[in-house]
């Protein structure tokens, strides 16, 4: 059923592309497929997890309602629902905006999927109301395109804003959307807040990158292997680069694809393009360091770590990469000490305990260490199939 749902979402992406090529323009930047800002959503009745069915009107706060469409199988969804629960609900609940998660796991949710949802909610300690969009009625009628997506509606159930995905910049941009709706004047972000905010891609480059990434995930095996280059995925990444040559993510994913498919010449060409672009923003350098690690270019990755320590002294993914380097070089005690310290401090965008024992800091068996070295970097880059 999950595969059916992913196929449905992918079909919607293709429909958007067709409208692009035919010259159809949208003021919504493809955040929603059917409704626009100012349109009114229905007063849907939503079954609340471990509660009664509630209408949209009852779920609304004094000023409005923020709907977070999410799934358990989307890593960004888990990051967003955690952020919405821990930060947005606390900050904006008292300002009259209720935050409600709407799970869109699949069109016909099975008992097994319900169990997964419940276990995920318990693991993440989510306390905001969580509804289930049975038969994906809201998903289809509101016109959600990607998972996750956040939709802001007023007390009168009029759409005031929508935000697809959960990139690094989303934490600040979601607050900006809420503040604008509430009429709150924003202070200029400090450098401490801005340091990991990526430049916003232009000309729908992010849309084409996500298409390429989703196609890549379809071809790569659960062991992160490729038997050949997925040409359609690379084509979408090239489209993304053509639309915004300064958007770094498609270059990185192309290099990783060519590496896994053992296309050395194409990988070298891509790496040359990356060097020529001279990406230098903190988040770009961080992701480049992880890319070089995935490619097995450990010396280059280590060089960037030294640079990152100065640029991002408090960013937890930097010592995480140090620990991974130590683990890959069989420096187990050093890696374990670093992992334990990272887990005590927290702040990672995913649960490191999936791979590392919180008490020992170890990865368990040799197979566990191999999985940690393979999967954790892709978790950071948000390209992991798992």
Secondary structure as GFF3:
##gff-version 3
##sequence-region A 1 386
A	DSSP	alpha_helix	2	21	.	.	.	ID=ss1
A	DSSP	beta_strand	45	48	.	.	.	ID=ss2
A	DSSP	beta_strand	53	55	.	.	.	ID=ss3
A	DSSP	alpha_helix	56	59	.	.	.	ID=ss4
A	DSSP	beta_strand	64	70	.	.	.	ID=ss5
A	DSSP	alpha_helix	75	83	.	.	.	ID=ss6
A	DSSP	pi_helix	84	88	.	.	.	ID=ss7
A	DSSP	alpha_helix	89	93	.	.	.	ID=ss8
A	DSSP	beta_strand	97	103	.	.	.	ID=ss9
A	DSSP	alpha_helix	111	124	.	.	.	ID=ss10
A	DSSP	beta_strand	130	132	.	.	.	ID=ss11
A	DSSP	three_ten_helix	134	136	.	.	.	ID=ss12
A	DSSP	alpha_helix	137	138	.	.	.	ID=ss13
A	DSSP	pi_helix	139	143	.	.	.	ID=ss14
A	DSSP	beta_strand	149	154	.	.	.	ID=ss15
A	DSSP	beta_strand	159	164	.	.	.	ID=ss16
A	DSSP	alpha_helix	170	182	.	.	.	ID=ss17
A	DSSP	alpha_helix	191	194	.	.	.	ID=ss18
A	DSSP	alpha_helix	205	219	.	.	.	ID=ss19
A	DSSP	alpha_helix	231	243	.	.	.	ID=ss20
A	DSSP	alpha_helix	249	260	.	.	.	ID=ss21
A	DSSP	alpha_helix	264	277	.	.	.	ID=ss22
A	DSSP	alpha_helix	282	294	.	.	.	ID=ss23
A	DSSP	alpha_helix	298	311	.	.	.	ID=ss24
A	DSSP	alpha_helix	316	328	.	.	.	ID=ss25
A	DSSP	alpha_helix	332	345	.	.	.	ID=ss26
A	DSSP	three_ten_helix	352	354	.	.	.	ID=ss27
A	DSSP	alpha_helix	366	380	.	.	.	ID=ss28
###
